[in-house]
Amino acid sequence: MKEHNTYDVYYDEEADFLEVSFETPAKEGTTEEIQEGVFVTRSIDTNNVSNIGILSFKKRVQVLKEVLASLNKKLPIEINLPSN
């Protein structure tokens, strides 16, 4: 899997939205909903995945691992939420 130099993880607790960025934002990109509530943005110039967004993240933490694996991506950290 390709390593990246820039990562950004943003979580909006009120909206329950997680966004993971793998590189500096693309000047131009396209976003595709690859499954309900899961969005992947790619750079128009390189077609590289620049970020992944997941709605209702608390209910679907496992989706991040599945999406990362399907896109051949990984993070240098593990993202988990405590069970309530």
N, C-alpha and C positions, 0 to 999 in steps of 0.2 A: 504494500500500500504506500502511496506517495505521502511523504511528510510535508507539512506546511510550516512556514515560519510565523504566520499570523493567525491567531484564533481570537474569536470574540464570542462569548456566550451571554445572551441577554434573556432575562425572564421577567415577564410582566405578570405579577401575581394576581392582580385584579382581573385581567383578561385571560389568565392561565394560558399564556402564549410563550413558547420557547423559540428563540432564534439562535442558531449557531452559524458563525461566519468562518470561512476557511482562508480567506485572503482579503486584501483591501477591496472595498466595494468596486464592482465593475462600473465603468462609465456608462455602459449600456448593457442591459441584461434582459432575459426573458424568464418569466416565472411560470411554472407548470404545477398544477395540483396533481400529484402522483397518486394520491388516495385521499379520501375525504379528510379535509383539515390538515393535510401535509403538503407543504409547498417547497419546491426546489427552484432556486434561481441560478441560471447559468450566464456566464459572460457571452455576449454576442460575438466578440472577437475570437475567443479561444474555446468556447463551449465548455470550459471548466465550471464545475459546481462552485459557486461563490458562497451560497448559504442555503440553510434548510430551516423552515419554520413549521412549528407544530402547534395547532390549536388544541385546547383541552388536554394539555400536556400531563397534568397530574393523573388523569385517568388512563393515560397511554404512554407511560414512561418507556415501556419495552419497544414502542414504535421507533424511537430514536435509534436504538441499537440495530433494528431491522433495516431501517433506511440507510444508515451508515454502511452496513455490510453490503447492501444492494448497490451502493454507489462506490464501493471500494474505498471508503474513507474511514478514518479513525480519529479519535481525540486523545490528547495526552492526559486526560482526566476521565474519571467515571462520573456520570451524572445520575444520582439517585435521589428519591424523595422518601422521607420517613413515612412509614405506614401509620395511618391514624387509628 
